[in-house]
Amino acid sequence: MDNIISLKYTKNVDYFIVILLPYIEDFLKDYPKIIINFYSQSPELCGILSLMFGDRVNTHKIQIIHYITNPNVYELDIFIKKYYDVSNIKRISRPLNLSEHNAKYKLNNIICMFPKFDINDAKNSMNMSDLNNFVENNKLVKDHIYFIGDPRERVNTHFGNDVIDFIDIVDVLRNCNIFITTKSYWYHIALICNCRNIILYTRDPNIISHYTNKIDDHKNTDEIKDAIIKFNPFNCNIVVTSNLCDGEVIEFIRKQISKK
């Protein structure tokens, strides 16, 4: 095997985090002399690998992944499956962390949000009315709300603080009191950041049933899909709701904020 392996990834972020990331960790341990060149359109995936593995993985964020036609650049999913049986679901050994351990956003009463807005996914989207009602009902100081991710993917707000740089987002997720998100890749990123308290907002009855019922009793023949739904490697506190102004949700927020 060459000392430098070139890999590209073209699939979903949740599959990458839940299924492949633990095996990338194993591969780098099993082959300590290997360096990976990684190509992706996702700056978040590039950021995850850089923080997790440092100079063992050289990341390259590219505009259009399908332009890479070099036969020596392998599809990550196919490559990993040559060495490991990914149906044996594993978990990463440690959460995503900043090497300098210098928390820029370690402040009091921080609420982090990703209010995704997608007209093609209304059940897992948040609109401005939802957001305004939430802020009003919780009597939150707007300056203490941090909105993460690409503004083009979420509700266009005119208050709070925008956090776009990936390193800063990891900092916020690790130090916020609560992260409120719709079903999105930021939800899975928050879980590997060991974000302690997450409110998952959705109007999708299938997702709600998975979290509100005993998931172990839910029969799902697709083990990969089931693992993605149940993913919670560091036992974060997760509250699932279709109503951010529900009394139990508001009480949960108040308790978590009062702890810091």
Number of C-alpha atoms within 10 A of each C-alpha: 6 8 10 14 16 20 20 21 20 16 12 10 19 19 17 20 21 26 24 23 20 18 22 19 16 17 15 16 11 10 11 11 11 17 17 17 16 22 26 21 17 17 15 20 22 19 17 22 20 15 17 19 14 13 12 17 21 17 23 15 16 14 11 10 15 12 8 13 9 8 8 10 16 19 17 19 18 11 14 19 13 9 11 14 10 16 11 9 15 15 18 20 11 13 17 22 17 16 9 6 8 9 14 10 17 14 13 14 20 24 24 26 24 24 28 26 21 16 11 8 12 14 18 22 25 23 16 14 9 15 16 11 13 17 15 12 13 15 9 14 14 15 11 17 21 22 27 25 19 13 17 10 13 21 20 14 14 8 13 15 15 18 18 13 14 17 15 16 24 26 21 28 29 26 23 27 26 26 29 22 26 25 21 16 15 23 20 20 23 24 25 26 24 22 27 20 23 24 21 22 24 22 18 16 10 9 17 16 13 17 16 11 10 9 14 10 8 11 9 12 8 8 13 17 15 16 17 17 16 14 18 18 16 17 12 16 14 18 16 22 20 16 14 22 18 12 11 13 16 14 13 14 20 14 11 15 16 10 9 11
